[in-house]
Amino acid sequence: MAPQPELLRFVADRGQVVPDPDRRLPGRGAYVHPLRACLDAAVRRRAFPRALRRPVTVSRDALNFID
């Protein structure tokens, strides 16, 4: 587990997961290491719907934000 300032925040916006690098968007956030492997693992383990407590989909734009 890394300190929160080292993690990238994601929020749900209209059913989509979107990155929130400035940590200013409203709502519950899900924090992930800013590494592609960690983001892929979060998607594979369905961590975003659990952390955000709502059904969400992860777009390619959200996945490509780290690249």
Contacts in CASP RR format, 6 or more apart in sequence:
PFRMAT RR
TARGET T0000
AUTHOR 0000-0000-0000
METHOD contacts of the structure
MODEL  1
MAPQPELLRFVADRGQVVPDPDRRLPGRGAYVHPLRACLDAAVRRRAFPR
ALRRPVTVSRDALNFID
2 33 0 8 1.000
4 31 0 8 1.000
6 33 0 8 1.000
6 34 0 8 1.000
7 31 0 8 1.000
7 32 0 8 1.000
7 33 0 8 1.000
7 34 0 8 1.000
8 19 0 8 1.000
8 21 0 8 1.000
8 31 0 8 1.000
8 32 0 8 1.000
8 33 0 8 1.000
8 34 0 8 1.000
8 65 0 8 1.000
8 66 0 8 1.000
9 19 0 8 1.000
9 20 0 8 1.000
9 21 0 8 1.000
9 23 0 8 1.000
9 29 0 8 1.000
9 30 0 8 1.000
9 31 0 8 1.000
10 17 0 8 1.000
10 18 0 8 1.000
10 19 0 8 1.000
10 20 0 8 1.000
10 29 0 8 1.000
10 30 0 8 1.000
10 31 0 8 1.000
10 32 0 8 1.000
10 48 0 8 1.000
10 52 0 8 1.000
10 62 0 8 1.000
11 17 0 8 1.000
11 18 0 8 1.000
11 20 0 8 1.000
11 25 0 8 1.000
11 26 0 8 1.000
11 27 0 8 1.000
11 28 0 8 1.000
11 29 0 8 1.000
11 30 0 8 1.000
11 52 0 8 1.000
12 18 0 8 1.000
12 27 0 8 1.000
12 28 0 8 1.000
12 48 0 8 1.000
12 52 0 8 1.000
12 54 0 8 1.000
12 56 0 8 1.000
13 25 0 8 1.000
15 54 0 8 1.000
15 55 0 8 1.000
15 56 0 8 1.000
15 57 0 8 1.000
16 56 0 8 1.000
16 57 0 8 1.000
16 58 0 8 1.000
16 59 0 8 1.000
16 62 0 8 1.000
17 30 0 8 1.000
17 48 0 8 1.000
17 52 0 8 1.000
17 56 0 8 1.000
17 57 0 8 1.000
17 58 0 8 1.000
17 59 0 8 1.000
17 62 0 8 1.000
18 25 0 8 1.000
18 59 0 8 1.000
18 61 0 8 1.000
18 62 0 8 1.000
19 62 0 8 1.000
19 65 0 8 1.000
20 29 0 8 1.000
28 51 0 8 1.000
28 52 0 8 1.000
28 53 0 8 1.000
29 51 0 8 1.000
29 52 0 8 1.000
30 42 0 8 1.000
30 47 0 8 1.000
30 48 0 8 1.000
30 51 0 8 1.000
30 52 0 8 1.000
31 51 0 8 1.000
32 38 0 8 1.000
32 39 0 8 1.000
32 42 0 8 1.000
32 47 0 8 1.000
33 39 0 8 1.000
34 66 0 8 1.000
35 66 0 8 1.000
36 66 0 8 1.000
36 67 0 8 1.000
39 63 0 8 1.000
39 66 0 8 1.000
40 63 0 8 1.000
41 47 0 8 1.000
42 48 0 8 1.000
43 58 0 8 1.000
43 63 0 8 1.000
48 56 0 8 1.000
48 58 0 8 1.000
49 55 0 8 1.000
49 56 0 8 1.000
END
